[in-house]
Amino acid sequence: MRSDRSDIGTVLQDRRPPLARVGIFIVAIFFALMAPAAQSVAGEETPFRLCADPTNLPFSSDNPFQPGFYVEIGQSLAQALSRPITYEWYKSYFGKRTVRVTLLGRQCDAMIGLPLSDDFMGPAVIFSRGIAIEAYALVSARNQPIAGIDDLKGKRVAVQYLTTPQNLLAERDDIEKVTVLTPEDGMKALDQGKADVGFIWGPVAGWLNKSTYGDRYRIQSTEGRGLSWDAAIGFAKSSGQLRDEVDAALLRLERTIAELSAKYGLPTDQPIRIGETPAPTKVASSEMSAQPRARADPRAEPRPDTTASPPTANAQLMTGETTSAAQNPELVSAGKEIFNGTCAHCHGPDAVQSERRIDLRLLQNRYGDDIRSKFWATVHEGRPAKGMPAWKEVFTEDQFESIYAFLLTVQSPADPAN
């Protein structure tokens, strides 16, 4: 009888239960089918992950039929980089906080529309070359061009609340101000005949003019202190290689970006130069993009005014504990960073604010020795009836301490209104 190995193997195989032989066959089929799929996944390009607000037209939208200026730039970049694109949708209401959570939290690779400035979260955030200049605009009838502020004399001007334009017009008694909360309200005031001219956020005005008002208005951008910002694409500081690749791609996309600007109605005309203006009262967007909105859109955060003199501590107003806190440079610097990233949306960059009711430079003047207790109660519990949220679930006690230290350095010895 033959007893070679092939016969023994045959006998052993024959002795396996039928179900076992079927199982081995199925496993073999499974791995055969999975092999090409695994090779495909391994060969896929890394996606270009874009942070964007899902409801912020003309800049961004999660509507694939109307994605927005920034999103379409992102799509063009992804195509130029030969990478698929994915989105991390996140509301931009909280300004720099949005950037920290998404971009610096590694949830995405890039955020389009941040203000091109080393003062914006540097050096944690690095920037591409500029992609657009975004600004407040003067909106008027097609047959009524505006060459400057003097052309507004005797006219009713719809102006956004808590913005640089409002501060600018506040000095002109010969101009009738029609205060509005949003660019949408400003355009509606023009449409309803309640205003002759609008001085509102240009990108939104241009988009509404194109999408809602049949392009019936002239949209003229302005430039000047606190009126315009260079917008760019932000990256985490460790993403220098990706930033350089994007910069190279942007050079090839200049025509595409110009076409997208026209598609979404963004003003592209020669801006009207307006001379020295009061410091901006509101940081609003691009957390962040340079797009001030009444709801303080963080992705629309104007660059802080760097031409103004830095705040200095008034030693006569501070004693004991408060003096020590205000003279701690690291504590003050940390508090200023938090303040300009969150609180400045309502209280002005560096606490510069023309509205007395929310001018935090008057805290010492109003509360005297109770300033600390008033501050602590307000930031912890908020003042909901007046639009001030409670921040106790957002910031730590140490962060509140740093904000308080910063505010001590900007207190005015007397009411500026007097």
Secondary structure per residue as TSV (DSSP state, phi and psi in degrees):
chain	resnum	aa	ss	phi	psi
A	1	M	-	360.0	133.8
A	2	R	-	-73.6	141.7
A	3	S	-	-137.6	31.3
A	4	D	-	-71.3	171.2
A	5	R	H	-63.8	-33.6
A	6	S	H	-65.6	-36.4
A	7	D	H	-68.9	-41.0
A	8	I	H	-63.6	-41.3
A	9	G	H	-62.8	-39.8
A	10	T	H	-64.1	-42.2
A	11	V	H	-62.6	-44.9
A	12	L	H	-63.3	-41.4
A	13	Q	H	-62.8	-40.3
A	14	D	H	-65.5	-26.3
A	15	R	H	-81.9	-9.5
A	16	R	S	-68.7	143.8
A	17	P	-	-61.3	145.2
A	18	P	H	-53.4	-40.0
A	19	L	H	-65.0	-34.5
A	20	A	H	-64.9	-41.7
A	21	R	H	-63.7	-38.2
A	22	V	H	-64.3	-41.5
A	23	G	H	-62.3	-43.8
A	24	I	H	-60.8	-40.8
A	25	F	H	-62.0	-42.8
A	26	I	H	-66.1	-42.6
A	27	V	H	-61.0	-41.5
A	28	A	H	-62.2	-43.5
A	29	I	H	-60.5	-43.5
A	30	F	H	-58.7	-48.7
A	31	F	H	-68.7	-32.1
A	32	A	H	-64.9	-38.5
A	33	L	H	-74.9	-35.2
A	34	M	H	-74.5	-26.3
A	35	A	H	-57.4	-50.1
A	36	P	H	-62.4	-37.6
A	37	A	H	-64.1	-42.7
A	38	A	H	-63.2	-40.3
A	39	Q	H	-64.1	-35.9
A	40	S	H	-65.7	-44.9
A	41	V	H	-62.6	-43.2
A	42	A	H	-63.1	-28.7
A	43	G	H	-90.2	-5.1
A	44	E	S	-68.8	146.4
A	45	E	-	-73.8	147.6
A	46	T	-	-66.0	131.3
A	47	P	-	-69.6	152.9
A	48	F	E	-90.5	108.0
A	49	R	E	-93.5	119.6
A	50	L	E	-110.6	129.0
A	51	C	E	-83.0	134.9
A	52	A	E	-158.9	151.7
A	53	D	-	-84.5	129.6
A	54	P	T	-73.8	-13.6
A	55	T	E	-137.7	63.0
A	56	N	E	-141.3	47.8
A	57	L	T	-66.3	143.3
A	58	P	T	-88.2	6.7
A	59	F	T	-85.7	-44.6
A	60	S	E	-156.2	151.8
A	61	S	E	-161.0	149.5
A	62	D	S	-88.0	8.2
A	63	N	-	-82.3	112.5
A	64	P	T	-63.8	-18.6
A	65	F	T	-87.5	-11.6
A	66	Q	S	-150.0	69.4
A	67	P	-	-74.4	-25.1
A	68	G	-	104.5	160.3
A	69	F	H	-56.9	-51.4
A	70	Y	H	-66.6	-43.2
A	71	V	H	-64.6	-39.6
A	72	E	H	-69.9	-31.7
A	73	I	H	-63.1	-43.9
A	74	G	H	-59.7	-41.7
A	75	Q	H	-63.8	-40.8
A	76	S	H	-66.7	-37.5
A	77	L	H	-65.5	-44.5
A	78	A	H	-59.0	-41.5
A	79	Q	H	-65.3	-40.8
A	80	A	H	-66.6	-30.2
A	81	L	T	-87.9	-1.6
A	82	S	T	58.1	43.7
A	83	R	-	-129.7	145.9
A	84	P	-	-69.7	160.6
A	85	I	E	-115.9	140.2
A	86	T	E	-129.1	161.5
A	87	Y	E	-123.7	141.5
A	88	E	E	-113.5	101.4
A	89	W	E	-82.1	128.7
A	90	Y	-	-154.9	127.8
A	91	K	-	-61.4	136.4
A	92	S	-	-95.1	20.0
A	93	Y	T	-61.9	-33.4
A	94	F	T	-95.0	20.6
A	95	G	T	57.0	-125.4
A	96	K	H	-59.9	-29.2
A	97	R	H	-61.1	-36.3
A	98	T	H	-62.4	-41.9
A	99	V	H	-62.2	-42.1
A	100	R	H	-62.6	-43.2
A	101	V	H	-70.7	-42.6
A	102	T	T	-92.7	-67.8
A	103	L	T	-66.4	-52.9
A	104	L	T	-76.6	-15.8
A	105	G	T	-86.8	7.7
A	106	R	T	64.4	22.8
A	107	Q	S	-81.0	-15.7
A	108	C	-	-153.2	171.0
A	109	D	S	-97.9	-28.6
A	110	A	E	-149.5	151.3
A	111	M	E	-133.4	118.8
A	112	I	E	-90.4	138.7
A	113	G	E	101.5	13.3
A	114	L	E	-77.9	151.7
A	115	P	E	-68.7	130.8
A	116	L	-	-79.3	89.6
A	117	S	-	-158.2	135.1
A	118	D	T	-65.0	-18.2
A	119	D	T	-75.6	-12.7
A	120	F	T	-92.6	96.8
A	121	M	T	59.0	20.4
A	122	G	T	-75.0	151.0
A	123	P	T	-91.7	14.7
A	124	A	T	-65.2	-29.4
A	125	V	E	-115.3	133.8
A	126	I	E	-113.9	160.8
A	127	F	E	-127.7	152.7
A	128	S	-	-78.2	178.8
A	129	R	S	-64.3	160.9
A	130	G	-	-63.4	144.6
A	131	I	-	-112.6	-19.4
A	132	A	E	-167.2	158.5
A	133	I	E	-111.4	123.0
A	134	E	E	-117.4	140.5
A	135	A	E	-154.9	164.4
A	136	Y	E	-68.7	153.8
A	137	A	E	-136.1	153.7
A	138	L	E	-95.0	124.0
A	139	V	E	-113.3	125.3
A	140	S	E	-146.9	173.2
A	141	A	E	-62.9	154.3
A	142	R	T	-57.8	-34.6
A	143	N	T	-92.5	15.5
A	144	Q	-	-131.0	70.2
A	145	P	-	-67.2	147.6
A	146	I	-	-115.6	127.0
A	147	A	-	-99.5	-16.1
A	148	G	S	177.9	-177.7
A	149	I	G	-61.3	-35.9
A	150	D	G	-62.4	-25.0
A	151	D	G	-72.3	-8.5
A	152	L	G	-89.5	-3.7
A	153	K	T	-57.5	129.6
A	154	G	T	79.4	1.2
A	155	K	S	-103.2	158.3
A	156	R	E	-91.5	119.3
A	157	V	E	-116.7	119.9
A	158	A	E	-77.4	118.1
A	159	V	E	-129.4	138.8
A	160	Q	E	-72.2	138.2
A	161	Y	T	-66.3	137.9
A	162	L	T	59.4	46.7
A	163	T	S	-131.3	166.6
A	164	T	H	-57.1	-43.7
A	165	P	H	-56.3	-37.7
A	166	Q	H	-64.6	-42.4
A	167	N	H	-61.8	-40.4
A	168	L	H	-62.4	-46.3
A	169	L	H	-76.8	-19.5
A	170	A	H	-60.7	-22.8
A	171	E	T	-86.0	-2.7
A	172	R	-	-112.2	105.4
A	173	D	T	-75.9	-13.9
A	174	D	T	-90.6	7.5
A	175	I	S	-120.7	127.1
A	176	E	E	-84.1	120.5
A	177	K	E	-92.6	131.8
A	178	V	E	-114.6	100.0
A	179	T	E	-75.7	130.4
A	180	V	E	-127.7	159.1
A	181	L	S	-90.6	-30.4
A	182	T	S	-137.0	163.6
A	183	P	H	-60.2	-34.6
A	184	E	H	-59.5	-43.0
A	185	D	H	-66.2	-36.3
A	186	G	H	-64.6	-43.8
A	187	M	H	-66.8	-35.4
A	188	K	H	-67.0	-37.8
A	189	A	H	-62.5	-38.2
A	190	L	H	-65.7	-46.3
A	191	D	H	-62.6	-34.7
A	192	Q	T	-89.6	3.5
A	193	G	T	75.5	17.0
A	194	K	S	-88.0	-11.0
A	195	A	-	-144.7	152.7
A	196	D	S	-95.0	-30.1
A	197	V	E	-142.1	150.2
A	198	G	E	-114.4	141.2
A	199	F	E	-122.4	87.0
A	200	I	E	-138.6	177.3
A	201	W	E	-67.0	119.2
A	202	G	H	-61.5	-47.5
A	203	P	H	-58.8	-41.8
A	204	V	H	-71.1	-39.8
A	205	A	H	-60.4	-44.0
A	206	G	H	-64.3	-40.0
A	207	W	H	-65.0	-45.4
A	208	L	H	-66.1	-38.2
A	209	N	H	-59.3	-39.1
A	210	K	H	-79.6	-41.2
A	211	S	H	-90.2	-25.2
A	212	T	T	-118.9	-35.1
A	213	Y	S	-110.2	18.5
A	214	G	T	62.0	27.2
A	215	D	T	59.5	34.6
A	216	R	-	-84.1	-12.4
A	217	Y	E	-108.3	155.1
A	218	R	E	-91.9	126.2
A	219	I	E	-112.0	112.2
A	220	Q	E	-116.5	114.4
A	221	S	E	-65.3	155.5
A	222	T	E	-119.1	160.9
A	223	E	E	-140.4	150.2
A	224	G	S	150.4	177.6
A	225	R	T	-58.8	118.7
A	226	G	T	76.9	10.3
A	227	L	T	-110.9	-22.6
A	228	S	E	-144.8	154.6
A	229	W	E	-141.7	145.5
A	230	D	E	-82.3	128.5
A	231	A	E	-102.1	144.0
A	232	A	E	-144.1	-173.9
A	233	I	E	-106.2	129.2
A	234	G	E	-99.1	146.4
A	235	F	E	-137.0	156.9
A	236	A	E	-65.1	149.3
A	237	K	T	-61.1	-21.3
A	238	S	T	-81.8	-1.2
A	239	S	-	-104.0	38.1
A	240	G	H	-60.8	-37.9
A	241	Q	H	-65.0	-43.5
A	242	L	H	-64.1	-41.1
A	243	R	H	-58.2	-43.2
A	244	D	H	-66.0	-37.4
A	245	E	H	-65.5	-40.3
A	246	V	H	-66.0	-41.5
A	247	D	H	-58.5	-42.7
A	248	A	H	-64.2	-40.2
A	249	A	H	-68.0	-35.9
A	250	L	H	-61.6	-33.0
A	251	L	H	-61.9	-31.6
A	252	R	H	-86.0	-9.4
A	253	L	T	-108.9	12.7
A	254	E	H	-59.0	-43.0
A	255	R	H	-66.9	-40.3
A	256	T	H	-61.0	-43.6
A	257	I	H	-64.8	-39.2
A	258	A	H	-63.0	-40.4
A	259	E	H	-66.2	-38.2
A	260	L	H	-68.2	-36.7
A	261	S	H	-58.0	-44.8
A	262	A	H	-66.8	-38.8
A	263	K	H	-59.6	-39.5
A	264	Y	T	-99.5	10.6
A	265	G	T	74.9	15.1
A	266	L	-	-67.5	133.3
A	267	P	-	-61.6	132.2
A	268	T	-	-128.7	11.8
A	269	D	S	-77.2	174.0
A	270	Q	-	-67.7	123.5
A	271	P	-	-71.2	154.7
A	272	I	E	-84.8	122.1
A	273	R	E	-80.5	124.4
A	274	I	-	-115.8	130.9
A	275	G	-	-65.0	-152.3
A	276	E	S	-57.7	128.3
A	277	T	-	-123.7	159.1
A	278	P	-	-61.4	155.9
A	279	A	-	-59.1	142.9
A	280	P	-	-61.8	142.6
A	281	T	-	-95.2	-8.5
A	282	K	-	-144.5	131.7
A	283	V	-	-99.2	118.2
A	284	A	-	-122.8	360.0
A	285	S	-	360.0	360.0
A	286	S	-	360.0	360.0
A	287	E	-	360.0	65.0
A	288	M	-	134.3	-64.0
A	289	S	S	-65.0	159.0
A	290	A	S	-78.1	77.9
A	291	Q	-	-145.9	78.6
A	292	P	-	-58.7	131.3
A	293	R	-	-132.8	156.8
A	294	A	T	-62.7	-27.6
A	295	R	T	-86.2	13.2
A	296	A	-	58.7	53.6
A	297	D	-	-61.5	118.0
A	298	P	G	-68.8	-32.3
A	299	R	G	-70.6	6.6
A	300	A	G	-121.8	61.5
A	301	E	-	-104.2	108.4
A	302	P	-	-62.8	151.9
A	303	R	-	-70.2	136.8
A	304	P	-	-61.0	150.0
A	305	D	-	-70.9	116.3
A	306	T	-	-100.3	0.4
A	307	T	S	-90.2	-20.2
A	308	A	S	-73.1	154.5
A	309	S	-	-66.0	139.8
A	310	P	-	-65.8	149.2
A	311	P	-	-66.1	145.6
A	312	T	-	-124.6	150.1
A	313	A	-	-73.4	140.2
A	314	N	-	-99.9	100.8
A	315	A	G	-63.3	-27.5
A	316	Q	G	-68.0	-19.1
A	317	L	G	-94.1	-9.9
A	318	M	-	-127.9	135.9
A	319	T	-	-137.8	160.8
A	320	G	H	55.7	-122.5
A	321	E	H	-60.1	-42.5
A	322	T	H	-66.7	-37.5
A	323	T	H	-61.5	-45.1
A	324	S	H	-60.5	-44.6
A	325	A	H	-64.9	-45.0
A	326	A	H	-70.5	-20.3
A	327	Q	T	-95.7	9.0
A	328	N	-	-94.9	99.9
A	329	P	H	-57.8	-40.7
A	330	E	H	-66.1	-40.7
A	331	L	H	-65.6	-44.5
A	332	V	H	-63.5	-43.4
A	333	S	H	-62.4	-42.9
A	334	A	H	-63.5	-41.7
A	335	G	H	-66.6	-38.0
A	336	K	H	-63.7	-40.0
A	337	E	H	-61.9	-46.5
A	338	I	H	-65.4	-43.8
A	339	F	I	-59.4	-49.6
A	340	N	I	-69.4	-21.6
A	341	G	I	-83.7	-22.1
A	342	T	I	-131.0	-56.1
A	343	C	I	-72.7	-27.5
A	344	A	H	-64.4	-15.8
A	345	H	H	-57.5	-34.2
A	346	C	H	-111.0	-34.0
A	347	H	H	-99.2	3.3
A	348	G	-	89.3	145.7
A	349	P	G	-62.8	134.6
A	350	D	G	58.4	22.9
A	351	A	G	68.3	18.3
A	352	V	-	-82.1	117.2
A	353	Q	-	-150.1	131.7
A	354	S	S	-91.4	-16.4
A	355	E	-	-82.8	113.0
A	356	R	G	-59.0	-34.5
A	357	R	G	-67.4	-23.5
A	358	I	G	-123.4	20.8
A	359	D	-	-82.5	105.9
A	360	L	G	-77.0	-2.9
A	361	R	G	-75.1	-8.0
A	362	L	G	-102.8	8.2
A	363	L	H	-59.4	-46.6
A	364	Q	H	-64.2	-40.0
A	365	N	H	-63.4	-35.4
A	366	R	H	-84.0	-41.1
A	367	Y	H	-112.3	-10.8
A	368	G	G	54.4	-126.5
A	369	D	G	-67.8	-13.9
A	370	D	G	-90.3	7.4
A	371	I	H	-57.1	-43.5
A	372	R	H	-66.4	-45.7
A	373	S	H	-65.8	-37.5
A	374	K	H	-65.5	-43.3
A	375	F	H	-60.5	-49.5
A	376	W	H	-62.2	-42.8
A	377	A	H	-64.5	-39.2
A	378	T	H	-70.9	-46.0
A	379	V	H	-71.6	-28.5
A	380	H	H	-76.8	-48.8
A	381	E	H	-101.3	-17.2
A	382	G	-	74.5	179.0
A	383	R	B	-136.2	74.5
A	384	P	G	-52.7	-37.4
A	385	A	G	-65.3	-21.8
A	386	K	G	-109.0	11.0
A	387	G	T	87.1	7.5
A	388	M	B	-96.3	115.0
A	389	P	-	-76.3	163.1
A	390	A	-	-83.4	135.9
A	391	W	-	-112.6	7.8
A	392	K	T	-64.9	-22.9
A	393	E	T	-92.3	-1.2
A	394	V	T	-105.9	-46.5
A	395	F	S	-111.8	155.4
A	396	T	-	-85.1	169.1
A	397	E	H	-62.5	-37.9
A	398	D	H	-63.9	-37.6
A	399	Q	H	-68.5	-39.6
A	400	F	H	-60.5	-40.2
A	401	E	H	-61.7	-40.1
A	402	S	H	-70.3	-38.4
A	403	I	H	-62.3	-42.9
A	404	Y	H	-61.8	-42.5
A	405	A	H	-61.2	-41.5
A	406	F	H	-63.4	-45.5
A	407	L	H	-61.8	-31.0
A	408	L	H	-63.2	-28.6
A	409	T	T	-77.8	-10.2
A	410	V	T	-113.3	7.6
A	411	Q	-	-67.2	138.5
A	412	S	-	-94.0	136.6
A	413	P	S	-68.3	-19.9
A	414	A	S	-143.5	157.4
A	415	D	-	-62.5	119.4
A	416	P	T	-58.7	-20.0
A	417	A	T	-75.6	-15.3
A	418	N	-	-99.1	360.0
